[in-house]
Amino acid sequence: MQLQERLAKFGLSLNASKKRLIDFGRFAARNRRKRGLGKPETFDFLGFTQCCSTNRGGGFQILQLKVKKRMRATLLATRYELKRRLH
């Protein structure tokens, strides 16, 4: 696989348990609707959740949202630190 070779050149590797092929992109929603499936899947990459979305004109766009799990952990840590400093 070309991607594995390219990543190996930089000393990186793919996690086999997290590796999967998903239908994502401009025509993903239409293709999944034809097969009777729901919305296109999302995936996390570099701290952001990548989602298929549309803009105001109805065109395709990729929506990037912060990973909620990390955001929640950061907020809890901040809350704990603020409470610790308050008293």
C-alpha positions as CSV (number, residue, x, y, z in Angstrom):
1,M,0.0,0.0,0.0
2,Q,1.4,3.4,-1.0
3,L,0.2,5.2,2.1
4,Q,2.0,2.8,4.5
5,E,5.2,3.2,2.5
6,R,5.0,6.9,2.6
7,L,4.3,7.0,6.3
8,A,7.2,4.6,6.9
9,K,9.5,7.0,5.2
10,F,8.8,9.4,8.1
11,G,8.9,6.8,10.8
12,L,5.1,6.6,11.2
13,S,2.6,3.7,11.0
14,L,-1.1,3.0,10.8
15,N,-3.0,1.4,13.7
16,A,-4.6,-1.7,12.1
17,S,-7.6,-1.6,14.5
18,K,-8.5,2.0,13.6
19,K,-7.9,1.6,9.9
20,R,-11.1,1.4,7.8
21,L,-12.5,2.6,4.5
22,I,-15.5,5.0,4.7
23,D,-17.7,6.7,2.1
24,F,-16.8,10.4,2.5
25,G,-16.8,13.3,0.2
26,R,-18.9,15.3,-2.2
27,F,-21.2,12.5,-3.3
28,A,-21.1,10.4,-0.1
29,A,-24.6,11.4,1.1
30,R,-26.2,10.7,-2.3
31,N,-24.4,7.3,-2.6
32,R,-25.4,6.2,0.9
33,R,-29.0,7.3,0.3
34,K,-29.2,5.1,-2.8
35,R,-28.1,2.1,-0.7
36,G,-30.6,2.9,2.1
37,L,-28.0,4.0,4.6
38,G,-28.0,7.2,6.8
39,K,-25.7,10.2,6.8
40,P,-22.1,9.8,5.8
41,E,-19.8,8.7,8.6
42,T,-17.5,11.1,10.4
43,F,-13.9,10.6,11.5
44,D,-11.4,12.2,13.9
45,F,-8.1,13.5,12.5
46,L,-5.6,15.8,14.1
47,G,-7.9,16.9,16.9
48,F,-10.8,17.6,14.7
49,T,-13.9,15.7,13.7
50,Q,-14.4,15.8,9.9
51,C,-18.0,15.9,8.7
52,C,-19.7,16.1,5.3
53,S,-21.9,19.2,5.3
54,T,-23.5,21.8,3.0
55,N,-23.0,25.5,2.8
56,R,-25.8,28.1,2.6
57,G,-26.0,27.7,-1.2
58,G,-26.5,23.9,-0.9
59,G,-22.9,23.1,-2.0
60,F,-20.7,20.5,-0.4
61,Q,-18.2,21.5,2.3
62,I,-16.2,19.6,4.9
63,L,-17.1,20.7,8.4
64,Q,-14.3,20.5,11.0
65,L,-15.4,20.4,14.6
66,K,-13.1,20.1,17.6
67,V,-13.1,16.6,19.1
68,K,-15.6,16.7,21.9
69,K,-13.8,14.2,24.1
70,R,-10.7,16.4,24.3
71,M,-12.6,19.6,24.8
72,R,-14.6,18.0,27.7
73,A,-11.3,16.9,29.3
74,T,-9.8,20.3,28.9
75,L,-12.8,22.0,30.4
76,L,-12.9,19.7,33.4
77,A,-9.1,20.2,34.0
78,T,-9.6,24.0,33.8
79,R,-12.6,23.8,36.2
80,Y,-10.6,21.8,38.7
81,E,-7.7,24.2,38.6
82,L,-9.9,27.2,39.0
83,K,-11.7,25.7,42.0
84,R,-8.3,24.7,43.5
85,R,-7.0,28.3,43.2
86,L,-10.2,29.9,44.5
87,H,-9.8,28.4,48.0
